[in-house]
């Protein structure tokens, strides 16, 4: 067991200077906001609002619902920030709260059958897609075809550069589930991009 833990620590992604600086800024802003600094609150919200809305959109597939979920998440973040004991975990904590707010919205949608179809399909404007999409457009289209859990895991790991453990905290799932979602998502993306069906 100890050997597995050591091997996992060795495989951990190294933190870049840019990430390190960003984490330090986050820690400072969180600590300042916890002590009542309104300017720090504003800067923290400004820095994280778009990231949380993007995360919610990846889970919900609807821009308006994503904004609502992010707004609910901010309400919970405001109420709970003073209780956050380690400012370094703010990113994973904020993503986790956003994930929970998204889950609540999905639960409401499932109970309300009339809204079920809105959450089942992601919006796609086929008319605006180019005939020969660039690699990025092809990748984005392929990612949209993944199930919500796999989309979120891929986005947090690759786009937000979070570690597997942080993704697990953000999505409120075990590390093993994150690894499985990443593996399945990569396999499906490879199949989609190579022209096969997953």
Secondary structure by P-SEA (a helix, b strand, c coil): caaaaaaaaaacccccaaaaaaaaaaaaaaaaaaaccaaaaaaaaaacaaaaaaaaaaacccaaaaaaaaaaaaaaaaacccccccccaaaaaaaaaaaaaaaaaaaaaaacccaaaaaaccccccccccccccaaaaaaaaaaaccaaaaaaaaaaccccccaaaaaaaacccaaaaaaaaaaaaaaaaaaaacccc
